[in-house]
Every structure is written in structure tokens, then in C-alpha cells.
Amino acid sequence: MRLIVSLVAVSFFLSCSSSNFVDSERRAEDLIQSGQYQKAAKIYEKIVNEYPKSPEISGAILRLADLRVSFLGDLVKGLDEYEKVIKLDPFSEAARLAHEKRALIFQTNNLAQKAIEEYSVLIKFFPSDEYRMQLAEAYISNKDYDQARIELKPFLFPDKQNSGYRERAIFNIAETYYIEGNPSEAIRFYQAYLEVGQEPALIPEVELKIASCLEEMGYLGMSQKYLKKMQEKYPNMEILSLRLKKLEEQGKKTRK
């Protein structure tokens, strides 16, 4: 009989705890909707302290971290709370989101090496094309162009033809060569991008960089012709007129 009473009491306690957790969470979300972020954070702090064993605790800590980062501007505490989520259950969906959010914070705050570490963990435990692409772009931010190309080259395989990642990889590889000052390789990949690229806003940039590479390689006449063709397509691009004027002046100096 005592055992039955004890089980009923435990069940009642857990039911009340779950109800209180949900009620507190709802109050916090209402405060967020009304822009009272500090008060909402206080409630989530209370939830985290009072219900540490709740099966929903990872989600509450994640939400508190989001509040810190997105609304209260406290990156340090937010990063610490994302780390708590990861330590609670490293292979959970909440941990995946925490790694992803940490990586984004590091990338946007010019902490490329830390972003690389986060994306490396994501690829190991939650593999995806997007994370590999983000890892490659973090290597570019970190000026490790060789490693960036290693990460990007698998996207060039035929099975990635229609994924959308192939064209992004081609563009990024071209960018690495362009930044490194290797115009011949940059042109090769920029031209490949023009064959597959689906981003209209990027096409003029790519074409302009091809002209720059031709100029850098000493092909002033070819660069000039390329820019004139571009001028027919983009008559309102002021930069084209400036570049053509510069090339004409260089040509006059060369002929003297």
C-alpha cells in the first residue's frame, strides 16, 4: 500500500513540475512577444535552475542562449549556455543547433578558427553538405586557401551537379585563387562559374574579375575587349567606364 501511495505521489509531483515548466515557458514567450527580453530571460534562468532534470531542459537553455545573443547582446553568456546544451547531450538536435549557432557567432565576429572547430564537430556528428560548405568558407576567412579547396573539391563531382553547392564551390575556388594572386587559375574557375551560375547578381562581379585577371596577366587588349562587351550588357555600370579609361591610359603609355 505504501508503495502505491509513493508512486502516486511521485507521479503527481512530476505532473505538477511539468505543468509549472510549461506555464513558466509560456509566460517567458509572452514577454518576448511584448519585447520584455530581460524579464523573459529571468524566467528562463529560473526554469533552468528549478527543473535541471526535465527532459525539456536543453530546449530551455537553448532558448535562453538565443535571448542573450539575439536580444540582450550578451555573446559571452550566450556562448556559455550553448556549451551547456552541448555538454548535456552531445548528439541531440539541441546540441546540433547549439554548435551551429556558436559557429555562426564566431564566423560573423571574425573568429574563423573557432568557427572551423565548430563546423568540424558538426561534420563529424551531423554530416551535411551545408556544414562542409560553411567549413570551407570559414577556411577562406582564415586565409587557409589550400584547405578550403580540399573541402570544396568534392562538390565538383558529377553527383553534385544539381545540388546548388557545385556552383557555390566553383565560385569559392575561383575566389581563393583570385585572393592568392593566381589569375590564370582564377579565370579558369570564374569561366566555369559563368557556365553554371544561377545567381544573376554575381555574374557582373565574376565578369569584372575575369577582366581584372586578364589585365593582371598583361593581356591589356583582351581585358579591354572584355570590358567593352560587358559595357554593352551593363550600360549603367560606372565602374566599367573607369576601368576602360584606365586601360586606355595604360595602353598609351605602353605604345610610347
VMD Tcl script that draws the C-alpha trace (Angstrom):
set ca {
  {0.00 0.00 0.00}
  {2.81 2.38 0.92}
  {4.48 1.65 -2.43}
  {1.30 2.55 -4.31}
  {0.95 5.79 -2.31}
  {4.59 6.65 -3.03}
  {4.19 6.03 -6.76}
  {1.05 8.16 -6.87}
  {2.87 10.96 -5.01}
  {5.85 10.84 -7.40}
  {3.53 10.81 -10.40}
  {1.61 13.79 -9.03}
  {4.87 15.67 -8.33}
  {6.20 15.05 -11.86}
  {2.88 16.10 -13.37}
  {2.91 19.37 -11.38}
  {6.56 20.02 -12.27}
  {5.86 19.51 -15.96}
  {2.83 21.81 -15.77}
  {4.82 24.51 -13.95}
  {7.65 24.20 -16.52}
  {5.23 24.70 -19.41}
  {3.42 27.58 -17.67}
  {6.71 29.37 -16.96}
  {7.87 28.84 -20.51}
  {4.61 30.27 -21.83}
  {4.97 33.37 -19.63}
  {8.51 33.88 -20.89}
  {7.42 33.60 -24.52}
  {4.61 36.12 -23.92}
  {7.20 38.55 -22.52}
  {9.40 38.02 -25.58}
  {6.43 38.81 -27.84}
  {5.93 42.08 -25.96}
  {9.63 42.98 -26.15}
  {10.40 42.43 -22.46}
  {13.52 40.38 -23.11}
  {15.26 40.90 -19.75}
  {12.20 39.69 -17.83}
  {11.85 36.72 -20.18}
  {15.50 35.82 -19.57}
  {14.92 35.92 -15.81}
  {12.07 33.42 -16.15}
  {14.18 31.11 -18.32}
  {17.01 31.35 -15.76}
  {14.52 30.26 -13.09}
  {13.33 27.36 -15.27}
  {16.92 26.19 -15.80}
  {17.67 26.35 -12.06}
  {14.43 24.76 -10.86}
  {13.99 21.97 -13.43}
  {17.52 20.74 -14.24}
  {16.32 17.14 -14.76}
  {13.43 17.99 -17.06}
  {13.58 16.24 -20.46}
  {12.89 19.66 -21.99}
  {15.72 21.46 -20.20}
  {18.04 21.52 -23.24}
  {15.43 23.45 -25.21}
  {15.01 25.96 -22.37}
  {18.77 26.58 -22.10}
  {18.96 26.94 -25.89}
  {16.15 29.49 -25.82}
  {17.87 31.40 -23.01}
  {21.09 31.46 -25.03}
  {19.19 32.76 -28.07}
  {17.73 35.53 -25.91}
  {21.18 36.52 -24.68}
  {22.67 36.62 -28.16}
  {19.83 37.99 -30.30}
  {18.07 40.41 -27.95}
  {20.32 41.23 -24.98}
  {23.66 41.40 -26.82}
  {25.42 39.21 -24.28}
  {27.54 36.94 -26.50}
  {29.71 35.62 -23.67}
  {26.82 34.27 -21.59}
  {25.03 33.09 -24.72}
  {28.06 31.09 -25.86}
  {28.43 29.58 -22.38}
  {24.80 28.47 -22.41}
  {25.11 26.94 -25.89}
  {28.07 24.97 -24.49}
  {25.91 23.75 -21.58}
  {23.40 22.41 -24.10}
  {26.17 20.53 -25.92}
  {27.51 19.01 -22.70}
  {24.04 17.84 -21.60}
  {23.60 15.63 -24.68}
  {26.30 15.98 -27.38}
  {24.37 14.01 -30.01}
  {20.95 15.65 -29.62}
  {19.20 18.01 -32.01}
  {19.58 20.76 -29.41}
  {23.36 20.18 -29.41}
  {23.43 20.36 -33.20}
  {21.64 23.72 -33.10}
  {23.96 24.96 -30.35}
  {27.06 24.09 -32.41}
  {25.50 25.75 -35.46}
  {24.69 28.94 -33.58}
  {28.16 29.08 -32.00}
  {29.76 28.64 -35.42}
  {27.68 31.48 -36.87}
  {28.58 33.80 -33.98}
  {32.29 33.05 -34.43}
  {32.12 33.49 -38.20}
  {30.31 36.82 -38.02}
  {32.73 38.09 -35.36}
  {35.86 37.28 -37.38}
  {36.82 34.32 -35.20}
  {37.34 31.97 -38.13}
  {39.46 29.40 -36.28}
  {36.74 28.89 -33.65}
  {34.13 28.63 -36.43}
  {36.30 25.96 -38.08}
  {36.31 23.98 -34.82}
  {32.51 24.12 -34.56}
  {31.89 23.15 -38.20}
  {34.41 20.29 -37.87}
  {32.38 18.87 -34.98}
  {29.14 19.32 -36.93}
  {30.56 17.45 -39.94}
  {31.75 14.63 -37.70}
  {28.49 14.07 -35.82}
  {25.84 15.73 -38.05}
  {27.31 15.49 -41.59}
  {25.75 17.64 -44.30}
  {26.78 19.44 -47.48}
  {25.86 22.79 -45.94}
  {28.18 22.32 -42.98}
  {31.04 21.25 -45.26}
  {30.47 24.35 -47.40}
  {30.41 26.54 -44.29}
  {33.64 24.88 -43.12}
  {35.30 25.68 -46.46}
  {34.15 29.29 -46.25}
  {35.49 29.52 -42.70}
  {38.87 28.32 -44.02}
  {38.70 31.08 -46.64}
  {38.03 33.62 -43.87}
  {41.02 32.17 -42.04}
  {43.16 32.60 -45.20}
  {43.82 28.87 -45.38}
  {43.07 28.64 -49.10}
  {44.65 25.22 -49.71}
  {42.46 23.60 -47.04}
  {39.42 25.48 -48.33}
  {39.96 23.97 -51.79}
  {40.35 20.48 -50.27}
  {36.92 20.90 -48.64}
  {35.37 22.34 -51.81}
  {36.64 19.88 -54.43}
  {34.17 17.06 -53.53}
  {31.40 19.46 -54.59}
  {32.78 19.40 -58.15}
  {31.89 15.72 -58.64}
  {29.02 14.89 -61.08}
  {26.66 13.75 -58.28}
  {26.63 17.36 -57.00}
  {25.64 18.71 -60.44}
  {22.13 19.79 -59.46}
  {22.62 20.38 -55.74}
  {23.31 24.13 -55.90}
  {26.53 23.53 -53.99}
  {28.56 22.86 -57.12}
  {28.28 26.41 -58.45}
  {28.95 27.83 -54.98}
  {32.07 25.66 -54.74}
  {33.30 26.76 -58.18}
  {32.85 30.42 -57.24}
  {34.63 29.95 -53.90}
  {37.55 28.13 -55.51}
  {37.87 30.95 -58.04}
  {37.86 33.44 -55.18}
  {40.68 31.63 -53.38}
  {42.88 31.80 -56.47}
  {41.92 35.44 -57.08}
  {42.83 36.43 -53.49}
  {46.09 34.48 -53.72}
  {47.07 36.36 -56.88}
  {46.85 33.37 -59.22}
  {44.93 34.93 -62.14}
  {45.22 32.03 -64.60}
  {43.57 29.56 -62.19}
  {41.07 32.18 -61.07}
  {39.98 32.76 -64.70}
  {39.55 29.03 -65.24}
  {37.11 28.72 -62.36}
  {35.36 32.05 -62.97}
  {34.68 30.94 -66.56}
  {33.39 27.60 -65.26}
  {31.09 29.55 -62.93}
  {29.67 31.54 -65.86}
  {28.61 28.22 -67.42}
  {26.68 27.01 -64.37}
  {25.99 30.06 -62.19}
  {22.37 30.79 -61.32}
  {22.93 33.98 -59.30}
  {22.29 36.96 -61.61}
  {23.79 39.41 -59.09}
  {27.12 37.56 -59.15}
  {27.56 37.40 -62.94}
  {28.78 41.02 -63.42}
  {31.18 40.63 -60.49}
  {32.61 37.43 -61.98}
  {32.98 39.00 -65.42}
  {34.70 42.05 -63.94}
  {37.13 39.80 -62.08}
  {37.92 37.92 -65.29}
  {38.79 41.27 -66.90}
  {40.97 42.10 -63.87}
  {42.76 38.76 -64.17}
  {43.43 39.34 -67.88}
  {44.84 42.75 -67.04}
  {47.00 41.30 -64.26}
  {48.39 38.73 -66.70}
  {49.37 41.54 -69.07}
  {46.62 40.96 -71.65}
  {45.50 44.59 -71.72}
  {43.87 44.36 -75.15}
  {41.87 41.27 -74.22}
  {40.83 42.86 -70.95}
  {39.70 45.98 -72.80}
  {37.62 43.94 -75.28}
  {36.07 42.01 -72.42}
  {35.10 45.20 -70.61}
  {33.60 46.67 -73.80}
  {31.42 43.60 -74.22}
  {30.37 43.99 -70.60}
  {29.54 47.64 -71.22}
  {27.06 46.58 -73.90}
  {25.35 44.28 -71.37}
  {25.55 46.65 -68.39}
  {25.45 50.21 -69.78}
  {24.87 51.78 -66.35}
  {27.88 50.24 -64.60}
  {30.04 53.28 -63.95}
  {32.99 51.16 -62.88}
  {33.30 49.78 -66.42}
  {33.90 53.25 -67.86}
  {36.53 53.92 -65.20}
  {38.31 50.63 -65.87}
  {38.26 51.19 -69.63}
  {39.66 54.67 -69.20}
  {42.45 53.26 -67.04}
  {43.27 50.58 -69.62}
  {43.33 53.13 -72.43}
  {45.81 55.25 -70.46}
  {47.96 52.19 -69.80}
  {47.84 51.33 -73.49}
  {49.04 54.82 -74.46}
  {51.97 54.57 -72.04}
  {52.91 51.16 -73.44}
  {52.91 52.48 -77.05}
  {55.21 55.42 -76.23}
}
mol new
graphics top color blue
foreach p $ca { graphics top sphere $p radius 0.5 }
foreach p [lrange $ca 0 end-1] q [lrange $ca 1 end] { graphics top cylinder $p $q radius 0.2 }
display resetview
